[in-house]
Amino acid sequence: MRDRLGLYAFLKRHTSVRRVVMQLTDLLTNRSSSRSDLDRLTEVGLADAPVTTRVVRPAEENPPIAASSIQSHLLESFLRFAAAPPRPLTLTSIDQGRALGIHGVPTTRDGAIISELAWGPYQLLGVPAPGLIATAEEGMKSRPQRLEGRAALLTTTFGRGYFHWLVDVLPRMEAFAAAGIAPTDVDYVIVPTTMAPFQKESLQALGFEREQLVSSLRHRHLVAKELLVPSLVRPNGAMPQWACDFLRRAIAPIPPSSSPPPERLLITRKATDHGFSAFNEAIGAWGRRNGFAPIALEDFSLAEKAWLLQRTQIVIGETGAGLTNIVFCDPGAALIEITRSEMADPTFWDLAYRCALSYRSLSEAHFERGEQVGAALDTALNELDL
């Protein structure tokens, strides 16, 4: 387990490596196949307990991309990312369904994994490859905790962190709303965490009580009378528009007790495990000269962050979970992302694109070649479509 947690921390810090791992996993699991694991399980007679899936929200068209939203050197790779075919939102009901491992991988009563409902490199999770039987695994051999009633499964790989909680966990609740299932219609909610304050706040905002919450970190083998599993939010890495809209509706903005809302916001970080940026002082000095208010978002509740970002016109910040909060920005705002390397990750551009924000990125590699931080930021600011 210690080795797995160490590998988890490594992948969390190295986003480019993590993306390659996920792509390899997709290839190995044949996720692009037109035949789902549900089809295969039925063929071999493993899904003897009822497993039903229904579409609760049809696939939506990708919004048009404004030419000004992408820098020319990012155009090709980012456009491929944005062109990922949209998928419908589904809700699967599994009679006597199981949740295995620290990430609560969903299986049938027999322990057969349904890959399209479980995202990530399975070998890191202590469960076998998708579609295989998990009876040989430690989770299946241990005595399960039985949940007598209806359980909603919200677990996903890396779901404990702020970014993944907001974009990969919370939006899955839209499947229940679309299906007409209220929080009071669910007896349990299985989550991949022991509940940080922002997680408690967000679930409370959605109407769930503390007594309903069950942690897959503490309970590695759960069996529910009925396990309800929403489809993944970003099976291909792209954020759907409905997920952004859901987060804006779910988190009602509340003004903080201090700090007037800045129109220009520089996101700073008090603590991070990324060991990131030797240029904070230069960026901060440029920001102060140009009217950017430095704010550590860790000091604010989730509702207060939503209020601040909703009133901000331009956001500057280093690649990291703090940029997830741009989902609360109004359309027409802008993001300047400071990246670690020139091999840009499209994650936050994609989020900006779905939220109708202008976007520019700057790499630390530019500054290491002797380019002036201020000059580079001036250029990026002038290029924004505001």
Secondary structure, 3 states (H helix, E strand, C coil): CHHHHHHHHHHHHCHHHHHHHHHHHHHHHCCCCCCCHHHHHHHCCCCCCCEEEEEEECCCCCCCCCHHHCCHHHHHHHHHHHCCCCCCEEEEEEECCEEECCCCEEECCCCEECHHHCCCCHHHCCCCCCCCECCCCHHHHCCCEEEEEEEEECCCCCCCCHHHHHHHHHHHHHHHHHCCCCHHHCCEEEECCCCCHHHHHHHHHCCCCHHHEEECCCCCEEEEEEEEEECCCCCCCCCCHHHHHHHHHHCCCCCCCCCCCCCEEEEECCCCCCCCCCCHHHHHHHHHHCCCEEEEHHHCCHHHHHHHHHCCCEEEEECCHHHHHHHHCCCCCEEEEEECCCCCCCHHHHHHHHCCCEEEEEEHHHHHCCCCHHHHHHHHHHHCCC
